[in-house]
Amino acid sequence: MTGKKAKSRSWLLVASLIATGVIAGSVSIDGRSSPYRELTNVRETSKASDFDIKTAGLSQAAATYRLQNGRDSLPANSNFDMTWPDGTKDRAYVITPFSTVGSVPAPEGDHCLNDDDCGVNKQPK
């Protein structure tokens, strides 16, 4: 390949990789629908639930999503939006897909009570 043709193919590859990343990063899980609403750690959970309760629900929902959409559909360092059965919402961060507590509420999410509660390695009070 020479000149302009090589450059245009390179840009096409870059554009497709960016589009794939955007599509892959926009996972949304609706806890009001089946099978998520039947999960024991999801059905009674809401945005107002304690951090540990939400972590268990998010992790169980992420695992179920992976079962339906492929093991690599929510890899480590990805995020997803969770709508709880009562309609409230959280953003979640996947730490690891190999743990029962592998997904946590995202630190930049609006689950924080104030700026001091939003540290990366700090649980909200």
Sequence and secondary structure as in RCSB ss.txt:
>XXXX:A:sequence
MTGKKAKSRSWLLVASLIATGVIAGSVSIDGRSSPYRELTNVRETSKASDFDIKTAGLSQAAATYRLQNGRDSLP
ANSNFDMTWPDGTKDRAYVITPFSTVGSVPAPEGDHCLNDDDCGVNKQPK
>XXXX:A:secstr
  HHHHHHHHHHHHHHHHHHHHHHT EEEETTSTTGGGSTTTTT  TTS HHHHHHHHHHHHHHHHHHH TTSS 
TT EEEEE TTS EEEEEES TTSTT EEE TTSTT SSGGGG TT    
